Amino acid sequence: MNTLEIKKLIISSLNSDADCAGISRKLEEEGVSYNFSKNFGDRILNKLFSAGVSINREVEFVKYMNFAFYRVALTGVAAIVILLISIFLMQGSLSLNSFLGLSDNYDESIVCLLTGN
């Protein structure tokens, strides 16, 4: 029996209506045997479950990082809003200068620094 016939037998064994006992008997008659070492199934199951645990840990890590990021981000946004409100109250108006925290004394010097004149 060549490899193509063996491959067809193995693939046909995946059908729900296939005779698995007959297919395995044919494979054994042709000299194909699948002998696994002792505790093979236990080792495979251990590998599968350990992979699931590591994936689960990664998911938990990402979940906690997102939670921490949102906590820090919301706190930072709240601090920025409080700072802006305090600047607006100190300047007494809602202008661009009060938004930037500048008074009238510094406008000309900043324009001079930015333009280079």
Short mmCIF file of the C-alpha atoms (twelve columns), coordinates in Angstrom:
data_MODEL
# 
_entry.id   MODEL 
# 
loop_
_atom_site.group_PDB 
_atom_site.id 
_atom_site.type_symbol 
_atom_site.label_atom_id 
_atom_site.label_alt_id 
_atom_site.label_comp_id 
_atom_site.label_asym_id 
_atom_site.label_seq_id 
_atom_site.Cartn_x 
_atom_site.Cartn_y 
_atom_site.Cartn_z 
_atom_site.pdbx_PDB_model_num 
ATOM 1   C CA . MET A 1   0.000   0.000  0.000  1 
ATOM 2   C CA . ASN A 2   1.503   3.340  -0.991 1 
ATOM 3   C CA . THR A 3   1.272   6.579  0.941  1 
ATOM 4   C CA . LEU A 4   -1.562  7.935  -1.192 1 
ATOM 5   C CA . GLU A 5   -3.786  4.967  -0.306 1 
ATOM 6   C CA . ILE A 6   -2.880  5.287  3.371  1 
ATOM 7   C CA . LYS A 7   -3.710  8.976  3.245  1 
ATOM 8   C CA . LYS A 8   -7.093  8.237  1.642  1 
ATOM 9   C CA . LEU A 9   -7.867  5.656  4.339  1 
ATOM 10  C CA . ILE A 10  -7.004  8.078  7.122  1 
ATOM 11  C CA . ILE A 11  -9.074  10.864 5.565  1 
ATOM 12  C CA . SER A 12  -12.016 8.534  4.965  1 
ATOM 13  C CA . SER A 13  -11.923 7.547  8.626  1 
ATOM 14  C CA . LEU A 14  -12.927 11.111 9.504  1 
ATOM 15  C CA . ASN A 15  -16.382 10.654 7.957  1 
ATOM 16  C CA . SER A 16  -19.126 10.004 10.472 1 
ATOM 17  C CA . ASP A 17  -20.461 6.974  8.604  1 
ATOM 18  C CA . ALA A 18  -17.034 5.351  8.079  1 
ATOM 19  C CA . ASP A 19  -16.109 1.978  9.578  1 
ATOM 20  C CA . CYS A 20  -13.179 3.001  11.762 1 
ATOM 21  C CA . ALA A 21  -12.467 -0.534 12.936 1 
ATOM 22  C CA . GLY A 22  -12.241 -1.779 9.335  1 
ATOM 23  C CA . ILE A 23  -9.983  1.065  8.317  1 
ATOM 24  C CA . SER A 24  -7.631  0.535  11.244 1 
ATOM 25  C CA . ARG A 25  -7.581  -3.198 10.492 1 
ATOM 26  C CA . LYS A 26  -6.630  -2.490 6.859  1 
ATOM 27  C CA . LEU A 27  -3.856  -0.164 7.993  1 
ATOM 28  C CA . GLU A 28  -2.504  -2.758 10.430 1 
ATOM 29  C CA . GLU A 29  -2.589  -5.468 7.733  1 
ATOM 30  C CA . GLU A 30  -0.461  -3.244 5.530  1 
ATOM 31  C CA . GLY A 31  2.094   -2.789 8.293  1 
ATOM 32  C CA . VAL A 32  1.107   0.690  9.411  1 
ATOM 33  C CA . SER A 33  0.915   0.906  13.161 1 
ATOM 34  C CA . TYR A 34  0.658   3.793  15.518 1 
ATOM 35  C CA . ASN A 35  2.312   2.811  18.740 1 
ATOM 36  C CA . PHE A 36  2.613   5.606  21.219 1 
ATOM 37  C CA . SER A 37  4.867   5.644  24.216 1 
ATOM 38  C CA . LYS A 38  3.658   5.229  27.756 1 
ATOM 39  C CA . ASN A 39  1.822   8.275  29.199 1 
ATOM 40  C CA . PHE A 40  1.524   9.841  25.741 1 
ATOM 41  C CA . GLY A 41  -2.068  10.927 26.325 1 
ATOM 42  C CA . ASP A 42  -1.233  12.428 29.710 1 
ATOM 43  C CA . ARG A 43  1.641   14.452 28.273 1 
ATOM 44  C CA . ILE A 44  -0.552  15.771 25.442 1 
ATOM 45  C CA . LEU A 45  -3.282  16.771 27.876 1 
ATOM 46  C CA . ASN A 46  -0.747  18.507 30.129 1 
ATOM 47  C CA . LYS A 47  0.579   20.484 27.161 1 
ATOM 48  C CA . LEU A 48  -2.913  21.476 26.077 1 
ATOM 49  C CA . PHE A 49  -3.990  22.609 29.517 1 
ATOM 50  C CA . SER A 50  -0.760  24.513 30.178 1 
ATOM 51  C CA . ALA A 51  -1.198  26.404 26.879 1 
ATOM 52  C CA . GLY A 52  -4.730  27.332 27.890 1 
ATOM 53  C CA . VAL A 53  -3.499  28.664 31.217 1 
ATOM 54  C CA . SER A 54  -0.835  30.841 29.578 1 
ATOM 55  C CA . ILE A 55  -3.344  32.261 27.098 1 
ATOM 56  C CA . ASN A 56  -5.734  32.910 29.948 1 
ATOM 57  C CA . ARG A 57  -2.997  34.765 31.855 1 
ATOM 58  C CA . GLU A 58  -2.287  36.953 28.826 1 
ATOM 59  C CA . VAL A 59  -5.963  37.822 28.520 1 
ATOM 60  C CA . GLU A 60  -6.125  38.693 32.212 1 
ATOM 61  C CA . PHE A 61  -2.989  40.842 31.919 1 
ATOM 62  C CA . VAL A 62  -4.443  42.806 28.999 1 
ATOM 63  C CA . LYS A 63  -7.737  43.229 30.847 1 
ATOM 64  C CA . TYR A 64  -6.011  44.615 33.944 1 
ATOM 65  C CA . MET A 65  -3.774  46.891 31.865 1 
ATOM 66  C CA . ASN A 66  -6.845  48.340 30.118 1 
ATOM 67  C CA . PHE A 67  -8.517  48.847 33.482 1 
ATOM 68  C CA . ALA A 68  -5.440  50.642 34.865 1 
ATOM 69  C CA . PHE A 69  -5.071  52.762 31.724 1 
ATOM 70  C CA . TYR A 70  -8.669  53.951 31.883 1 
ATOM 71  C CA . ARG A 71  -8.296  54.790 35.558 1 
ATOM 72  C CA . VAL A 72  -5.161  56.859 34.879 1 
ATOM 73  C CA . ALA A 73  -6.576  58.431 31.713 1 
ATOM 74  C CA . LEU A 74  -9.819  59.515 33.388 1 
ATOM 75  C CA . THR A 75  -7.928  60.923 36.353 1 
ATOM 76  C CA . GLY A 76  -5.599  62.820 34.008 1 
ATOM 77  C CA . VAL A 77  -8.499  64.277 32.024 1 
ATOM 78  C CA . ALA A 78  -10.174 65.357 35.264 1 
ATOM 79  C CA . ALA A 79  -6.953  67.056 36.403 1 
ATOM 80  C CA . ILE A 80  -6.639  68.890 33.073 1 
ATOM 81  C CA . VAL A 81  -10.241 70.111 33.255 1 
ATOM 82  C CA . ILE A 82  -9.742  71.362 36.817 1 
ATOM 83  C CA . LEU A 83  -6.559  73.151 35.756 1 
ATOM 84  C CA . LEU A 84  -8.319  74.817 32.819 1 
ATOM 85  C CA . ILE A 85  -11.188 75.946 35.024 1 
ATOM 86  C CA . SER A 86  -8.755  77.441 37.516 1 
ATOM 87  C CA . ILE A 87  -6.909  79.281 34.728 1 
ATOM 88  C CA . PHE A 88  -10.180 80.661 33.380 1 
ATOM 89  C CA . LEU A 89  -11.217 81.833 36.846 1 
ATOM 90  C CA . MET A 90  -7.857  83.520 37.495 1 
ATOM 91  C CA . GLN A 91  -7.804  85.340 34.137 1 
ATOM 92  C CA . GLY A 92  -11.474 86.271 34.326 1 
ATOM 93  C CA . SER A 93  -12.320 85.435 30.709 1 
ATOM 94  C CA . LEU A 94  -12.583 82.593 28.252 1 
ATOM 95  C CA . SER A 95  -10.058 83.747 25.655 1 
ATOM 96  C CA . LEU A 96  -7.156  82.067 23.920 1 
ATOM 97  C CA . ASN A 97  -4.759  83.807 26.265 1 
ATOM 98  C CA . SER A 98  -6.572  82.501 29.327 1 
ATOM 99  C CA . PHE A 99  -6.691  79.037 27.742 1 
ATOM 100 C CA . LEU A 100 -2.905  79.113 27.286 1 
ATOM 101 C CA . GLY A 101 -2.391  80.681 30.706 1 
ATOM 102 C CA . LEU A 102 -0.905  83.885 29.335 1 
ATOM 103 C CA . SER A 103 -1.503  87.463 30.282 1 
ATOM 104 C CA . ASP A 104 -1.251  90.508 28.029 1 
ATOM 105 C CA . ASN A 105 2.367   91.166 29.059 1 
ATOM 106 C CA . TYR A 106 3.710   88.020 27.434 1 
ATOM 107 C CA . ASP A 107 1.902   88.094 24.055 1 
ATOM 108 C CA . GLU A 108 4.447   90.258 22.289 1 
ATOM 109 C CA . SER A 109 7.449   88.331 23.615 1 
ATOM 110 C CA . ILE A 110 5.950   84.960 22.584 1 
ATOM 111 C CA . VAL A 111 5.146   86.256 19.080 1 
ATOM 112 C CA . CYS A 112 8.702   87.543 18.874 1 
ATOM 113 C CA . LEU A 113 10.130  84.198 19.943 1 
ATOM 114 C CA . LEU A 114 7.948   82.207 17.554 1 
ATOM 115 C CA . THR A 115 8.585   84.378 14.486 1 
ATOM 116 C CA . GLY A 116 12.187  85.184 15.216 1 
ATOM 117 C CA . ASN A 117 11.695  88.978 14.800 1 
# 
